[in-house]
Amino acid sequence: MEFHKATEEDVNSIMNIIRQAQDYFKEQGINQWQDNYPNSEIVKNDIKNKNGYVLLKNNIIVGTVVVSFDGEKNYEYVYGGKWVSSGAYAVIHRIAIDSNNKGLGLSSIIIKNIEKICLNKEVHSIKIDTHKENISMQNMLVKNGFKYCGLIYLENKSERVAFEKSL
């Protein structure tokens, strides 16, 4: 397994994985990642900002994620709970695994790689949010040591469940 920053050449593979996730959410009746989000422009912007990463298995992209250390304005207020910490943190967005590779623990491998990046930057907190109906993501987060912190709201007023892990 190899985990590294995504490049412009990775956009098509990343978008293929994202489309698989969008189809899965639609099939499950989960209103997450619908309405042309995320799209290739967002992915290209993630790469340009050096926040996009890919996980490779046998030189094939099998996972994608965005990691940012720039904060998240939607995380200013947590409803029905509170963040574990108040210091510097990484934010995980748009984590997805290729459909043919689900159930192999690849999301956990991505999380472990993000933890290493954080510790190298002396950042000891990771925050993430997901749709309240995305139970598989919530289970993966809990399995990897994330704690439920409450609810946050996106700019479009969509509700998301928020999690944090201290390192």
Wavefront OBJ file of the C-alpha trace (Angstrom):
o trace
v 0.000 0.000 0.000
v 1.175 3.483 -0.824
v -0.352 6.766 0.397
v 0.669 10.070 -1.147
v -0.518 13.438 -2.399
v -2.778 13.252 -5.423
v -1.661 14.697 -8.758
v -3.553 16.066 -11.744
v -3.102 12.666 -13.436
v -5.154 11.080 -10.627
v -8.341 13.105 -11.226
v -10.105 10.516 -13.428
v -9.419 7.671 -10.984
v -10.541 9.808 -8.030
v -13.723 10.822 -9.857
v -14.459 7.176 -10.673
v -14.306 6.324 -6.948
v -16.442 9.362 -6.074
v -19.061 8.378 -8.668
v -19.184 4.886 -7.152
v -19.777 6.439 -3.713
v -22.459 8.769 -5.106
v -24.244 5.799 -6.676
v -23.992 3.848 -3.415
v -25.457 6.738 -1.395
v -28.266 7.147 -3.911
v -29.068 3.409 -3.762
v -29.114 3.579 0.039
v -31.367 6.659 0.046
v -28.658 8.788 1.695
v -28.692 12.394 0.532
v -24.917 12.797 0.652
v -22.654 13.663 -2.280
v -25.580 14.207 -4.633
v -26.295 17.157 -6.954
v -22.901 17.098 -8.719
v -20.890 17.216 -5.488
v -18.046 16.588 -5.341
v -17.152 17.180 -8.961
v -13.906 17.239 -10.943
v -13.390 20.975 -10.349
v -13.495 20.392 -6.586
v -11.079 17.466 -6.919
v -8.698 19.540 -9.074
v -8.872 22.347 -6.510
v -8.074 19.901 -3.690
v -4.999 18.775 -5.637
v -3.951 22.343 -6.473
v -4.199 23.233 -2.766
v -2.111 20.129 -1.942
v -4.906 18.672 0.236
v -5.836 15.684 -1.957
v -4.387 12.239 -1.230
v -4.719 8.793 -2.765
v -4.204 5.265 -1.490
v -2.690 2.834 -3.978
v -2.767 -0.950 -3.929
v -0.513 -2.568 -6.536
v -0.083 0.873 -8.156
v -3.854 1.291 -8.625
v -5.775 4.025 -6.822
v -8.204 2.355 -4.422
v -8.954 5.249 -2.066
v -9.130 9.011 -1.950
v -9.302 11.610 0.806
v -8.825 15.315 1.453
v -6.858 16.460 4.504
v -6.716 20.126 5.396
v -4.999 22.005 8.206
v -6.783 25.287 7.389
v -9.674 24.858 9.839
v -13.346 24.493 8.948
v -15.787 27.370 9.424
v -18.701 24.941 9.782
v -16.997 23.557 12.898
v -17.229 26.794 14.886
v -20.434 25.639 16.578
v -21.269 22.118 17.684
v -24.856 21.523 18.704
v -25.784 18.992 21.365
v -22.173 18.391 22.336
v -18.687 19.838 22.095
v -15.345 19.167 20.474
v -12.834 17.078 22.411
v -10.125 19.732 22.002
v -9.797 23.371 21.035
v -6.294 23.483 19.537
v -4.988 23.032 16.007
v -6.602 20.213 14.059
v -6.720 18.453 10.715
v -10.006 18.099 8.862
v -10.832 15.035 6.793
v -13.187 15.496 3.851
v -14.297 13.356 0.922
v -12.910 9.980 1.985
v -13.956 7.204 -0.388
v -12.876 3.677 -1.276
v -13.177 1.925 -4.641
v -16.262 -0.339 -4.600
v -14.224 -3.418 -5.514
v -12.032 -2.893 -2.446
v -14.612 -2.187 0.276
v -14.480 -4.235 3.454
v -10.690 -4.607 3.399
v -9.947 -1.961 6.036
v -8.613 0.558 3.536
v -10.360 3.495 5.244
v -8.535 2.569 8.446
v -5.239 2.516 6.532
v -6.006 6.015 5.227
v -6.797 7.203 8.774
v -3.492 5.774 10.081
v -1.596 7.619 7.329
v -3.390 10.874 8.176
v -2.464 10.386 11.834
v 1.228 10.134 10.828
v 0.954 13.350 8.795
v -0.670 15.095 11.768
v 1.976 13.951 14.243
v 4.738 15.058 11.849
v 3.111 18.517 11.886
v 2.638 18.313 15.676
v -1.132 18.469 15.242
v -2.891 16.263 17.791
v -6.514 16.382 16.685
v -8.483 15.203 13.654
v -12.059 16.341 13.040
v -14.544 14.979 10.526
v -18.261 15.086 9.815
v -20.599 12.809 7.919
v -24.253 12.407 7.042
v -26.357 11.082 9.930
v -27.511 8.183 7.726
v -23.969 7.208 6.682
v -23.742 4.518 9.360
v -20.822 2.658 7.737
v -18.680 5.822 7.941
v -19.710 6.430 11.550
v -18.849 2.832 12.461
v -15.450 3.159 10.773
v -14.739 6.368 12.701
v -15.656 4.842 16.074
v -13.581 1.747 15.243
v -10.616 4.059 14.630
v -10.947 5.891 17.939
v -13.028 8.900 16.944
v -15.499 10.254 19.501
v -18.962 11.576 18.632
v -19.030 15.305 19.427
v -22.500 16.514 18.331
v -24.037 18.070 15.256
v -22.739 20.689 12.848
v -24.544 22.430 10.024
v -23.183 23.052 6.533
v -23.684 26.355 4.736
v -26.782 24.919 3.014
v -28.209 24.091 6.492
v -27.653 20.331 6.044
v -27.097 18.575 9.350
v -23.999 16.438 9.851
v -22.701 14.356 12.751
v -19.289 15.481 13.968
v -16.444 13.342 15.300
v -12.967 14.060 16.644
v -9.932 11.985 17.486
v -7.131 13.138 19.767
v -3.678 11.822 18.961
l 1 2 3 4 5 6 7 8 9 10 11 12 13 14 15 16 17 18 19 20 21 22 23 24 25 26 27 28 29 30 31 32 33 34 35 36 37 38 39 40 41 42 43 44 45 46 47 48 49 50 51 52 53 54 55 56 57 58 59 60 61 62 63 64 65 66 67 68 69 70 71 72 73 74 75 76 77 78 79 80 81 82 83 84 85 86 87 88 89 90 91 92 93 94 95 96 97 98 99 100 101 102 103 104 105 106 107 108 109 110 111 112 113 114 115 116 117 118 119 120 121 122 123 124 125 126 127 128 129 130 131 132 133 134 135 136 137 138 139 140 141 142 143 144 145 146 147 148 149 150 151 152 153 154 155 156 157 158 159 160 161 162 163 164 165 166 167
